[in-house]
């Protein structure tokens, strides 16, 4: 039997395909579950005021799990680390199901936090793809894994209606269906990774990257570089704006009398914008650099806010394009920001910076999820969207302030 070599192009391609399929499966389950969290929380609390805590718990779980799962992967490899994380996510989904049935909000938060910790393994999949890809194609590799989320964007929310019907037929709360889909798909993704992600992606990574556990490069100095500051702020703000508007859109729609099917349609269009154009985004980053792509994403977010602010909960003619642009603006910022941060340093500091970037991104998202419910309850959906639009001005201001040094460093890093 022929032994596969690490420089075998077919082996690299096969691993990328496995990572792509697994990302699509896992994201389907995650999106199906996370779409119903605000609705389940509102039912338990009889108010939308603190419903954002539900999505925040899952996001904090991702933030808390990223560094730990990444460290675990450095010991046992990407494959086993990925699988263990997915099994943790299944446990979290089961806890959430029990909480919905018992109408116990604290247990629901615990379940979502555990679900998020497990989901952090799937989020690190884009870096596994970068391990496999050659250096000049890392942005495109990241983008293709993000693109896999298109599967979840289309399939996840559209499964909510049938899942609700099935859950009710079993005598369960209809919203349990979202978490049943989540648990089933996440488990399927874990099985796929366990059997097919061989050899391990870390075997392809340059040794200085694969073994990064705190080397000579000072992470403090790296974090003070203008290009890193701008990249981190862009990632955090883009994730925050997307989260706060997306999380409360289902509540806004239901308040206007919309059914779960309408919620699923709007979120499908939104997540389609988030993931579908990722290959194009990666190509643009490779060709023109991340700065222009990030800037374009920030203007798309502003356009989304302008459309969504006056939209009523049943006004799909505004909500559909607004949520699509919201997803597309996030995509440009996420792929561009990830590539910018990933290229900002080499050697031992790279993995540490990746972990810090993800932690900042998901903590910011959690804060946005919590505050979104408060803002919605206090001032309505329009005010929530306006606040999101104002947040986009922050990275734009930082870019203007450090424009020359950011552009110079980005040019050097892209070469």
Secondary structure by P-SEA (a helix, b strand, c coil): ccccccccaaaaaaaaaaaaaaaaaaaaaaaaaaaaaaaaaaaaaccccccaaaaaaaaaaaaaaaaaaaaaaaaccaaaaaaaaaaaaaaaaaaaaaaaaaccaaaaaaaaaaaaaaaccccaaaaaaaaaccccaaaaaaaaaaacccccccccccaaaaaaaaaaaacccccaaaaaaaaaaaaaaaaaaaccccccccccccccccccccccccaaaaaacaaaaaaaaaaaaaaaaaaaaaaaaaaaaaaacccaaaaaaaaaaaaaaaccaaaaaaaaaacccaaaaaaaaaaaaaaaaaaaccccccccccaaaaaaaaaaaaaaaaaaaaaaaaacccccaaaaaaaaaaaaaaaaaaaaaaaaaaaaacccaaaaaaaaaaaaaaaaaaaaaaaaaaaaaaaaaac
